[in-house]
Amino acid sequence: MQFTPGQRQTLTWMVIAVMAALLLWLLGPVLMPFVVAAVLAYALSPLVRGLQRLFAGHLPVVVAVLVVETLFIVLVMALILLLLPILANEVPRIRDQLPALIQRGQAFLNPWLQTLGVSIQLDAASLKNFVLTHFNTSLDDVVLQALASLRIGGSVALAVVGNLVLVPVVLFYLLLDWRRFVRHIEALVPLGMRSAYDSFVAEADLVLGQYLRGQLSVMLVLALYYGLALWWFGLELA
């Protein structure tokens, strides 16, 4: 069976793609922190370049990378420290109000369901006992159980701590040499496919940037809208 040069090239790239996918699947646990760091470097590298342009190129790239990565880590830690007290305060209140909310939902839905010939009756006492039995764990208890599990599974704890340390370190070096890293990848592309590669990468970069900015904008607008609107109307757990 004879293959044309184009078919041979396509077949070769398909074999390379399958082998690369298999290799990534086998090395998934090892490569995960590097993949996470690469995704973060792709998202944060424009900030590094923007910070350098802001100082007209007089800011060393090491300083720009340190500033951007430090601000990113501080932002992530601030969000975690902001969410944990809210969850510790709101989750028990949601647990206490859940039986009453289910009863109100049943009272609202029952007339409509009865018109369809469906009858649903819930035992309020049994429902309350179920909620108190299965959701009577505070956030402190959850943290203690997680710490106990980590102590039991030493390898898991070591992997978590190792990833928490490894990702920022890999992210620093990727941001520091991001342009060189991209040039090395571009050098692997055959010259005959360079124009198609450049066009695809530029379009993908544009679409991903628009998607990321759009998602962040939507999340910010919805968070402000729901939070302020529910607080304005005096709704609990806003």
N, C-alpha and C positions, 0 to 999 in steps of 0.2 A: 504494500500500500504506500503510495507516494503522497507526501505532504508538500504543499507549497511553502515558500519561505515565510509567508505571513502566518500560515497555520502552525508551522514549527515554532515560530516566535510566540504565538498565543499559547500553545501547549506548554512551552517552556515556562512562561510566566504563571500559568495555572499550577504547574508542578511546584514552582517556587512558592506560590501563595499557600498551597496546601501544606507544604513542609514547614513554612513559617508559622502557619496557624497551629499545626501539631506541636511544634517546638514551644510556642507561647503557652499552649494549654498544659504541656508537661511542666514547664518552668513557671507557671502562674504564681504560686505562692512566693517564689524567690523574686520574681520580677515586679510584683505588685507595688512595693514602695517606689521603685524606679518609674513605673508607669504613672503613679499618682504625682510624683515630683515632676515628670515631664509635662503632664497636663497643666499643673500649676505654673510651670515655667512658661508654657505657651500663653497662658492667660495673663501672667504678670510681666512678661518681657516688654510689652508696649509701655507699661508704667516706668520701667527702667529707662527706656529710650526717651520717653517724655520728660523724665526728671533730668536727664543729661541735656536735652534740648533747652530746658528751662534755664539751665546755668550756662548755656552757650558752649557746651563741650568742656567746660573747665572743671566739672565735677568728675572725679575718678569713678570708673565703672564699679570698682569694689565698694565704694561708699554708696553709690546709687543702689546697688543690689542689697547691701545691708539695710539701708533705709526702707526699701520696698518690702523686703522679707520681714523685717521687724514689725512694720506697720501691719502687714497681713497677719502675722502670728498674734499680735496684740488685739487685732479686730476679732479673730476667731475666739481667742480666750475671753474677750469681753462679751461676745454673744453667748458663750457657754455659761459664764458667770451671771449673765442677765437672765437666761432661761431657767437655770436650776432653781433659784428661789421662787420664780413664778410657778413652776411645776410643783414644787414642794408645797406651795400655798393653795393652788387651785385644784390639783388632783384629788385631795381628800374631800373638798367641797363638791366636786363633780360626783364622786362616789356616794356621798350622802344624799345628793339630790337625784341620783339616777332612778331609784324606784318611783319617786313622785313624777319624774319626767315620763317614765314609761307608762304610768297610769294615765297621765294627761294625754299621751299619744294614743292610748287605747280608747279613751273616751272620745277623742276626736275622730278616730278611724272607724270605730265600731258601727255608727249609723251608716256610713258609706259602704262598709263591708257587708252589713246585713241586707242592703239593697241588692247585693250580688249573691246573696244566699250563703255568705261565709260568716260563721260565728266564732269569735276568738275570745276566751275568757282567761285572764291571768290571775293567779293567786298572789295577792300583794304581799302577804306574810312570807310565803315561800320565796318570792322574788327578792324581798329585802334580805332574807337569810342567805340566799345565794350570793348576792352582791357583797354582803359583809364577810362572807366566808372566803370568797375568791379574790376580792379586791380590797382586803383589809390590811394591805402592806403599805407602809409609809415609804417615802423616798429614802429616808435613812436606812430602813431595813433593806431596800433594794441595793443600796450602795454597799452595805455590809455583806449581803449575799454575794454580790459581784466580787468583792475583795476576797471573800472566802473561796469562791470558785477559782480565782486567779492563784490563790495560795496552793490549792489542791492541784491545779493544772499548771505546773511550773513552766512547761514549754510554751503554753499559750500566753502566760504573763510575760515571758521573755520575748516572744514574738511581738506582742503589743508594744512593750517598752522599746524594743529594737526598732520597730517601724516608726514610733514617735520620734526617735532620735535620728533615724536614717533619712526620713523624708526631708526634714529641713536642711540637712547637710547636702544631700543630693540636689535639692532645689537651689541651694546657694551656688554650687558649681555649674549647674545647668544655666542658671541666669547669668553667671559670669562669662560663660563661653557659648551663649546661645547662638550668636551669629556664626561662630566657627562650627558649631554642631550642625546648623542648617546647611552651611556650605559643604560639609563632608557628606551629608545626605544627598545634596544636589549633585555632587561629583559622582555618585553611584548611578545616576540616571544616564542611559545611553544618549548620545548627542542627537540621534534621530528622533527621540521622544522628548527632548528638552522643551520644545515650544508647547507641546500638549501638557507636559508636567507643570510648566510655569503657569499656564492658563488655568489648569485645574486647581492648583494650590492657591492662586490668587482668588479665584471664585469661592473656594471652600473657606478660606480665611475671612473673606468678606461676609459670607453667609453665617459662619459661626460667630463672628463678632456681632452682627446684627441680632442673631438669636439670643446671645448672652445678654446684650444690653437690653433687648426687649423683655426677656424673662425677669431681669432684675428690676426694670421699670414697672412691670406689671405687679410683681410681688410687693414692691414698695407702695404703689398706689392702693392695692387691695388691702395691705396691712393698715395703712392710714385710714382708709375708708371704713373697714369693718371695725377697727378698734375705736375710732372716734365716734362713729355712728352708734355702735352698741353702748358705748359709755355715755353718749349724749342722751339716749333713751333710758338710761338707768338700768340696763340689763345686767344681771349678775354674771360674773365670769367673762366680762367683755374682753 
